């Protein structure tokens, strides 16, 4: 990785840190000067517009969760468990680490049209990979005829992550993950599946806490 790429990655990490706890993307390129101790000119060379910065942060979040999906493929042989705990993991991290929910601003056609080609192409590539992971995992769980289950689930996830973050739910509430999993299971059309119980989520949450420390 070149020093230019390393600096770009560092600026995105600083951006993610600055956005923690925020409900709107109110970070501008100029804010990064003090936060990163990098010159304004260098920052503006990396991100030629505010849209570049937003989309770059969106790409970083996609990369994080695609890496998590790859780990989940190994850790959860059962596709239903893999799907449920993958999305519960993202919810847990958003709440426990106060991560900014990128679904608040992306996807957005205006932003994508206004950003540089390199960021737009990267974002669309990562978005497609995430979509495919969800599609493949749901296919492995079992196809259910009728509605477009994948779109139902993806639309639910976007709204649920924003709404749960807005309501300031506790990250260590097992009932929250049970209800979240129940909704996902129903939308997938697999009501006969055995949803992880609140007790299971209690142990899962404890394990997350131990991993963090």
HELIX and SHEET records of a PDB file:
HELIX    1   1 UNK A    3  UNK A   19  1                                  17    
HELIX    2   2 UNK A   31  UNK A   36  1                                   6    
HELIX    3   3 UNK A   40  UNK A   46  1                                   7    
HELIX    4   4 UNK A   50  UNK A   75  1                                  26    
HELIX    5   5 UNK A   79  UNK A   97  1                                  19    
HELIX    6   6 UNK A  102  UNK A  104  5                                   3    
HELIX    7   7 UNK A  109  UNK A  114  1                                   6    
HELIX    8   8 UNK A  117  UNK A  141  1                                  25    
HELIX    9   9 UNK A  149  UNK A  166  1                                  18    
HELIX   10  10 UNK A  174  UNK A  188  1                                  15    
HELIX   11  11 UNK A  198  UNK A  212  1                                  15    
END                                                                             
